[in-house]
Amino acid sequence: MLGGMSSSPRPARRYPTDLTDAQWALIAPLLPPPKSGPAGGRPPKHPMREIVNAILYLVRTGCAWRLLPRDLPPWPTVYWYFAAWTKDGSLDRVHAALRARLRTAAGREPEPSAGVVDAQSLRGADTVGTGTRGYDAGKRVNGRKRHIVVDTLGLLLVVMVTAASVQDRDGGRGLLKTLHRTRPGVQLVWADGGYAGSLVRVAKAAWRIVVVVVRKPPDQRGFAVLPRRWVVERTFAWMMRCRRLVRDYERTIPHQEAMVQWAMVGLMTRRLAPAPGPRPWAHTRS
């Protein structure tokens, strides 16, 4: 109450990133039941839906943790859940379940059998320590590199973050090893020329993954859409709509990987249960 007048009720969706009821219904059963708050011993003060809304807001807008709006839960609480769900595997389970559901809705099998691999270098902020950053001479980027595998729909299967100085084929070994462990059904992966060489032999011998290198035509001049490779490039474009992913601000590699997963969680929930009204990124036509 302010000045003798009651405050107006809070709108159902304050920000475009807030989950609708239908979107929250997709995520809620996948999160672990709350046991206690960050301090322990007491039930949580803030609803889990508000915690997820705050994480999605931060990923989409790129604001600092301490600059989360005051009508969202306090940033230390939000960060505590972000770190806890990253560490205990809850985020992995949410992401995997939404991806399987979206694949099924698209008429595909829940688990993929093929993927596309690529890497993306991004500049590191001053919060990225020297121990986990490097210089990509080809892209002239000082920071970290995201290595990802996506399915043929462009949905994320694996993300691995390294120093930007790590070559694609070297990062590809760890990436495909993780892919084999977490998604053993994937037996075919398309890649660009950066993954040619020993990785092709190692992937087939060690993990039974066939790596097909899609090369540029020798007579190509300028930009051209290449078969299969455009799928993963489109996924990078989706990710870059989230301002928190335009530059690496995370102090730890697992948290940078988690930011990528949260960006995809937001994308998949919007596809499975589109919110009413115009999309915030869509241009209106006169």
C-alpha positions as CSV (number, residue, x, y, z in Angstrom):
1,M,0.0,0.0,0.0
2,L,1.3,3.4,-1.0
3,G,-0.2,6.7,0.1
4,G,-3.4,5.0,1.4
5,M,-4.0,3.3,-2.0
6,S,-3.6,-0.4,-2.7
7,S,-1.1,-1.2,-5.5
8,S,-2.5,-2.6,-8.7
9,P,-2.1,-6.4,-9.3
10,R,1.1,-7.5,-11.0
11,P,0.5,-8.3,-14.7
12,A,0.8,-12.0,-15.7
13,R,3.8,-11.3,-17.9
14,R,5.9,-8.3,-17.1
15,Y,8.6,-9.0,-19.7
16,P,8.5,-10.9,-23.0
17,T,10.8,-13.5,-21.5
18,D,8.3,-14.4,-18.7
19,L,6.8,-17.8,-19.1
20,T,3.2,-18.2,-19.9
21,D,1.1,-20.8,-18.0
22,A,1.5,-23.2,-20.8
23,Q,5.2,-22.7,-21.0
24,W,5.7,-23.1,-17.3
25,A,3.7,-26.3,-17.4
26,L,6.4,-27.8,-19.7
27,I,9.2,-26.9,-17.3
28,A,7.7,-27.3,-13.9
29,P,7.6,-31.1,-13.7
30,L,11.2,-31.4,-14.9
31,L,12.7,-29.3,-12.0
32,P,13.6,-30.9,-8.7
33,P,11.1,-30.3,-5.9
34,P,12.3,-27.5,-3.6
35,K,13.7,-28.7,-0.4
36,S,14.9,-25.5,1.2
37,G,16.1,-22.0,0.3
38,P,19.6,-21.0,-0.4
39,A,20.4,-20.6,3.3
40,G,18.9,-24.0,4.1
41,G,16.4,-25.0,6.8
42,R,13.4,-23.0,5.5
43,P,11.0,-23.5,2.5
44,P,11.9,-21.3,-0.5
45,K,10.5,-17.8,-0.3
46,H,10.3,-17.3,-4.1
47,P,8.3,-19.5,-6.5
48,M,10.4,-21.6,-8.9
49,R,8.6,-20.0,-11.8
50,E,9.9,-16.6,-10.8
51,I,13.4,-18.1,-10.6
52,V,13.2,-19.4,-14.1
53,N,11.7,-16.1,-15.3
54,A,14.7,-14.3,-13.9
55,I,17.2,-16.6,-15.5
56,L,15.5,-16.3,-18.9
57,Y,15.4,-12.5,-18.5
58,L,19.2,-12.4,-17.8
59,V,20.1,-14.6,-20.7
60,R,17.9,-12.7,-23.2
61,T,18.8,-9.2,-22.1
62,G,22.4,-9.7,-21.2
63,C,22.2,-7.7,-17.9
64,A,24.5,-8.4,-15.0
65,W,23.3,-10.6,-12.1
66,R,23.3,-7.6,-9.8
67,L,21.1,-5.6,-12.3
68,L,18.2,-8.0,-12.4
69,P,15.0,-5.9,-12.0
70,R,13.7,-5.6,-8.4
71,D,10.3,-7.2,-9.3
72,L,12.2,-10.4,-9.9
73,P,13.7,-12.5,-7.0
74,P,16.9,-11.2,-5.5
75,W,19.9,-11.9,-7.7
76,P,21.8,-14.0,-5.1
77,T,18.8,-16.3,-4.9
78,V,18.5,-16.6,-8.6
79,Y,22.2,-17.2,-9.0
80,W,22.1,-19.9,-6.3
81,Y,19.5,-21.9,-8.2
82,F,21.3,-21.3,-11.5
83,A,24.5,-22.8,-10.1
84,A,22.7,-25.6,-8.3
85,W,20.7,-26.7,-11.3
86,T,23.8,-26.6,-13.4
87,K,25.8,-28.7,-11.0
88,D,23.2,-31.4,-10.1
89,G,22.2,-32.1,-13.7
90,S,18.7,-30.6,-13.5
91,L,19.3,-28.2,-16.4
92,D,20.6,-31.1,-18.5
93,R,17.4,-33.0,-17.8
94,V,15.1,-30.1,-18.6
95,H,17.0,-29.4,-21.8
96,A,17.0,-33.0,-23.0
97,A,13.3,-33.5,-22.2
98,L,12.2,-30.4,-24.1
99,R,14.3,-31.3,-27.1
100,A,12.8,-34.8,-27.2
101,R,9.3,-33.3,-27.0
102,L,10.0,-30.8,-29.7
103,R,11.5,-33.5,-32.0
104,T,8.4,-35.7,-31.5
105,A,6.2,-32.7,-32.3
106,A,8.1,-32.3,-35.5
107,G,7.5,-35.9,-36.5
108,R,11.0,-37.1,-35.6
109,E,12.2,-39.8,-33.2
110,P,12.9,-38.5,-29.7
111,E,16.6,-39.3,-29.9
112,P,18.6,-38.2,-33.0
113,S,20.8,-40.4,-35.1
114,A,22.8,-37.6,-36.9
115,G,24.2,-34.2,-36.1
116,V,26.2,-31.2,-37.3
117,V,29.3,-29.9,-35.5
118,D,30.9,-26.5,-35.5
119,A,32.7,-24.0,-33.3
120,Q,32.3,-20.3,-32.5
121,S,34.9,-18.0,-31.0
122,L,33.7,-15.1,-28.8
123,R,35.4,-12.3,-26.9
124,G,35.8,-12.8,-23.2
125,A,35.0,-10.0,-20.7
126,D,37.3,-9.1,-17.9
127,T,35.5,-11.6,-15.7
128,V,37.0,-14.5,-17.8
129,G,40.2,-15.5,-16.2
130,T,43.5,-16.1,-18.1
131,G,43.4,-19.8,-17.2
132,T,40.4,-20.5,-19.4
133,R,40.8,-18.0,-22.2
134,G,43.1,-17.9,-25.3
135,Y,43.6,-16.1,-28.6
136,D,42.1,-17.4,-31.9
137,A,44.5,-16.0,-34.5
138,G,42.2,-16.8,-37.4
139,K,39.3,-14.9,-36.0
140,R,41.4,-12.4,-34.0
141,V,39.4,-13.1,-30.9
142,N,40.7,-13.2,-27.3
143,G,38.3,-15.2,-25.2
144,R,36.7,-18.6,-25.4
145,K,35.3,-20.9,-28.0
146,R,31.9,-22.7,-28.1
147,H,32.0,-26.2,-29.7
148,I,28.5,-27.5,-30.3
149,V,26.7,-30.4,-32.0
150,V,23.1,-29.9,-33.1
151,D,20.6,-32.4,-34.6
152,T,19.2,-31.9,-38.1
153,L,16.5,-29.6,-36.8
154,G,19.2,-27.3,-35.3
155,L,18.5,-28.3,-31.7
156,L,21.4,-28.5,-29.3
157,L,22.8,-31.9,-28.4
158,V,26.2,-31.1,-26.8
159,V,28.0,-27.9,-25.9
160,M,31.6,-27.7,-24.8
161,V,33.5,-24.5,-24.1
162,T,37.3,-24.2,-24.3
163,A,39.8,-21.4,-24.7
164,A,39.6,-19.7,-28.1
165,S,43.1,-20.9,-28.9
166,V,42.0,-24.6,-29.1
167,Q,41.7,-25.8,-32.7
168,D,38.4,-27.0,-33.9
169,R,39.6,-30.6,-34.5
170,D,41.2,-30.7,-31.1
171,G,38.0,-29.5,-29.4
172,G,36.1,-31.9,-31.6
173,R,37.7,-34.9,-29.9
174,G,36.3,-34.0,-26.5
175,L,33.0,-32.9,-28.1
176,L,32.4,-36.1,-30.0
177,K,33.5,-38.2,-27.0
178,T,30.9,-36.5,-24.9
179,L,28.3,-36.9,-27.7
180,H,29.0,-40.6,-27.7
181,R,28.6,-40.8,-24.0
182,T,25.4,-38.8,-23.7
183,R,23.7,-39.4,-27.1
184,P,25.0,-42.9,-28.2
185,G,22.5,-43.1,-31.0
186,V,24.2,-40.4,-33.0
187,Q,26.3,-42.3,-35.6
188,L,26.7,-39.6,-38.3
189,V,28.1,-36.1,-38.0
190,W,28.6,-33.5,-40.7
191,A,31.5,-31.0,-40.2
192,D,33.5,-28.4,-42.1
193,G,37.1,-28.6,-43.2
194,G,38.4,-27.7,-39.8
195,Y,37.6,-31.2,-38.6
196,A,39.3,-33.1,-41.4
197,G,42.3,-35.3,-40.7
198,S,42.9,-37.6,-37.7
199,L,39.6,-36.7,-36.0
200,V,37.7,-38.5,-38.8
201,R,39.6,-41.7,-38.1
202,V,39.5,-41.4,-34.3
203,A,35.8,-40.8,-34.2
204,K,35.0,-43.9,-36.3
205,A,37.4,-46.2,-34.4
206,A,36.8,-45.0,-30.9
207,W,33.1,-43.9,-30.9
208,R,31.7,-45.4,-34.1
209,I,30.8,-42.0,-35.3
210,V,31.2,-41.3,-39.1
211,V,32.3,-37.7,-39.6
212,V,31.5,-36.4,-43.1
213,V,33.4,-33.2,-44.1
214,V,31.3,-30.9,-46.2
215,R,33.8,-28.8,-48.1
216,K,33.3,-25.6,-50.1
217,P,33.2,-26.0,-53.9
218,P,36.6,-25.1,-55.4
219,D,34.9,-22.5,-57.6
220,Q,32.9,-20.8,-54.9
221,R,33.2,-17.0,-54.6
222,G,31.7,-15.2,-51.7
223,F,29.0,-16.5,-49.4
224,A,27.0,-19.6,-50.3
225,V,24.8,-21.9,-48.3
226,L,26.5,-25.3,-47.9
227,P,24.5,-28.5,-47.4
228,R,24.0,-29.5,-43.8
229,R,26.5,-26.9,-42.4
230,W,23.8,-24.2,-42.6
231,V,21.9,-26.0,-39.9
232,V,24.5,-25.3,-37.2
233,E,25.1,-21.8,-38.4
234,R,21.5,-21.1,-38.0
235,T,21.6,-22.4,-34.4
236,F,24.5,-19.9,-33.7
237,A,22.3,-17.2,-35.1
238,W,19.4,-18.2,-32.7
239,M,21.8,-18.2,-29.8
240,M,23.2,-14.7,-30.7
241,R,19.7,-13.3,-30.2
242,C,20.4,-13.7,-26.5
243,R,22.7,-10.8,-25.5
244,R,24.3,-12.8,-22.7
245,L,25.8,-15.0,-25.3
246,V,27.2,-12.3,-27.6
247,R,30.2,-12.0,-25.3
248,D,31.5,-14.4,-22.6
249,Y,30.9,-12.9,-19.2
250,E,31.0,-16.2,-17.1
251,R,33.8,-16.8,-14.6
252,T,33.5,-20.6,-15.1
253,I,33.2,-22.7,-18.2
254,P,30.3,-24.8,-16.8
255,H,28.3,-21.6,-16.4
256,Q,29.0,-20.5,-20.0
257,E,27.7,-23.8,-21.1
258,A,24.7,-23.5,-18.9
259,M,23.9,-20.1,-20.5
260,V,23.8,-21.7,-23.9
261,Q,21.5,-24.4,-22.6
262,W,19.1,-21.8,-21.0
263,A,19.0,-19.9,-24.3
264,M,17.8,-23.1,-26.0
265,V,15.4,-23.9,-23.2
266,G,13.8,-20.5,-23.8
267,L,13.7,-21.2,-27.6
268,M,12.1,-24.6,-27.2
269,T,9.4,-23.6,-24.8
270,R,8.4,-20.8,-27.1
271,R,8.1,-23.2,-30.0
272,L,6.2,-25.8,-28.0
273,A,3.8,-23.3,-26.5
274,P,3.9,-20.0,-28.4
275,A,2.9,-16.9,-26.4
276,P,0.0,-14.8,-27.8
277,G,0.8,-11.6,-29.6
278,P,3.7,-10.5,-31.8
279,R,7.1,-11.9,-31.2
280,P,9.5,-9.4,-29.6
281,W,12.1,-9.9,-32.3
282,A,9.7,-9.8,-35.3
283,H,9.5,-6.7,-37.5
284,T,6.0,-5.3,-38.0
285,R,5.0,-4.5,-41.6
286,S,3.2,-1.3,-42.4
